[in-house]
């Protein structure tokens, strides 16, 4: 017998953007995308909250940078609602990706949004809705994953997969195996977000996952290095040497 292949219920969707041309483009993409039932548009955050209350949408396609109440403010205002709509941010800026994770957005699309990326994001919302309700885990207070720009899209990176992080001017380079991604974030802010039981700062410009450190050694002149599992060598700054040595129990 063939498996049940009933189509997904279309998501009642509200577009929130202060730019008329951006709204028009998203309207066209929504009309071309399976699984979307467009129920309205809002040009500012306050109007978006009123329409959410009146229309009970399943999904918000929401810009971030808007005058008055911005997209993050909308997400924060809806955060405590038990039946809050899923949120997909659609923005021209990649620097809000970390904050987007903090408000539990389902996806983060860079403008101009492509039909393919919108379809993938909608599929992710459907997948989330199919999952049975479970008791929410207690928040740890540490960031477990990041959204990072890659070509014309944003992708999720699990914190547990990051081998090391190196500062490059105003960006952080996240090294994951043979790949790396740039994240617009200061190293101090990133250090504050990462679990100190999992990550350690070894230099003013370097953070390393603790279990990725193979050994510590010094050159006989008082300079210490950490050799990582992938063969990378990281010089340990004097400020961070005591914490690094504590890994060995000394």
N, C-alpha and C positions, 0 to 999 in steps of 0.2 A: 504494500500500500504506500502511496506517495506521502511524503511528509507534508504536514500542514505548512503551506507557504502564503498564508494570509498576509496582505500588505500591512505595513506599519500604519498606525493612526497618524494622520497629519498633525504636525505640531502647530498649535495656535501661536502665531509669531508676531511680535511687536518690534518695529524698527525704531531705534532712538538715535538721532543724529541731528546736529544743528546746521548741516550743509544740505541744501535742497538737492544738489546734484548727486551727493552721496546717497541720499534717500532714494532718489530715482534709480540709481544704479542697483542698489540692493533690492528694490521692488522688482526690477527686471530679473535679477538673479533668482529671487524667491519664486517668481513665476516659472522659471526654467528648472527649478530644483524639486525633485520628488520629496514628499514628506513634509512640506511646508504649507500652512494655511495662513496667509497674511491677514491679520485682523486689524492692523492700524499702524500709525506712525506718530512719533513725537519728536519735537524739535528741541527739547530741553529736558533736563532731569526732573524738574518738578512736574511737568506734564506727563512724563513717563510714569511716575509713581501714581498719579491720578488714573491713568489708563490701565495700569496693572491692577489697581483696585477694582475698576469697572469692568474690564474685559477678561481678567483671569487668564492671561496668556501662559503657554507652556514654555515659551522661549523668548528671550530678548536678544536682538542683534544690536549691540550697544556701542556707540562711540565712547571714547574716554575724555578727550579734551573738548569740553563744552563750557560756555559761559554759565555762571551760576553753579548749580549743582551738577558736577561732572559725572562721568560714568562710574567712577569708583564710589562716589557718594551715593549713587543709585543702588549699586550692589550692596554697599554697607547698610543702607536703609532697609533693604529687602532680606538681609542676612538672617534675621531672627524669625522670619515667617516660616511656618512649617511647610506650607505649600508654595514656597517661592519658585518663580520660574527659573529655568536654566538660563545661564548667561553666556553668550559668545561675544567677546569684545572684538570690534572691528575698528582698527585705528591705524593712523599713519606712523605711529611712533612705537619703537620697540622697548623703550626704557621703562615702561609700566608693567613689564611681564612679571616681575617678582611680586609686585603689589596685586596683580590679577590673581596669582595663585593664592594669596592670602584671603581673598574673598570668594575662593572656590569656583572661579569661572571654569566652564567646561572646555573652552578653547579660546585662542587668541589669534585673530586673523589680521594680517597686515594689508592695508589698502595699497593698490586697488585689489579688492577681494576677487579671487577667481571662482568660477563655478565649481571647479573640482575641489578646491579647499572648503568651500561652503558645504558641499555634499558630504565630505569627510567629517566635518564638524557636526552636521545634522545627524549623521550616522552615530557619532559618539554620544549625542544626546539620547537617541533612541536606545542605545546600548545601556546607558545609565538608567533609563526609565524601566528597562526590562529586568534590571537587577532587583531581587526581592529586598524589601526594606530590612535593614539590619540596625542593631544598636550602634550608634555612633561611637567610634573609639575615642578614648580620652585624648585630647590634643597633647602632644609632647612639648610644644613650645618651640620645636626646631623645624626648620624647613626641610621637607622630605623630597621635594622635586622643584625644578625650575622650568620656565619656558625660555628658550633661547632662540634668537633669530638664525635662520639657516636658509640662504638664498632668499626666496620670496615668501617664506612661511615661518611660523614659530613651531618648534617641536619641544616635547617634554623630555627632560633629563632628570633621572632619579639621582638624588644626592648620593645614595649608596654606590652608584656606579662611577662617581668621580674619583680619579686617581690623585690628581693634584690640581691646584689652581695657581695661576701666575698672573701678576698684575701687568697690564699693558696700558699705561697712561690712565685714561678714564674708564677702561674696560678690564674685565677679568677674563682670562682664557681658561676654560674648563677642559681639562684633558681627560678623555675617556677612551682607554685603549689607544688605538691608532688615530682616533679622531679628536678634534678639539672644536670648541665653540666659544664665541665671544659673548659676554654678558655685560650690559651697562650697569655697573655697580662698583662701589668702592670696596677695597679689601676689608676695611674695618667693619662695614655694614654686613658684608658677606660672612665674616668671622662671627659676628653676633648672631647670625641666623643659623649657623651650622652647629650640630651637636658636638660639644667638646670631647665627648667620649668616643666619637668616631673620627674627628678631624683635629689636627694640631697645626698651629702656625709655627713655621721653622725660620722664617725670614720676614722682613717687612713687606716683601713682595710675593711670598709663597705660603700656601696652605697645602697640607698633604693629608690624605686619608691614613689613619694610624696603621691599619693592617696592610698598607701598601709599602711600609718601610721594612726593608730587608735587614739593614744593619746601620749602626752609627760608627764612625771612625774619625780619628784626627790625624793631621799631617805632621805631628811632632812639634809644630810651632804654635800650638794652641788653637788652630782653626779646625772646627769640626764639620763633617759632612754627613748627610743621610744618603745611603744608597737605596734606591727604590727597587721594587720587584721587576720593573720593566727596564732596569739598567740606567735610569736617569740618576744623576748626582745632584743633590741640592745642598748648597752651603747653608749652614745653620748660623743665624745671626746671634751675637752675644746676648742680646735681650731675651732670646728664646731658648738659649742653651740649657738652662736649668730644667725647664719644662720638658725638653727633648730627652735629657738624661733620665728624667723620672720614668720614662717609658720602660727603661731597663731595670727599674726598681732601685736606682741609686739616687 
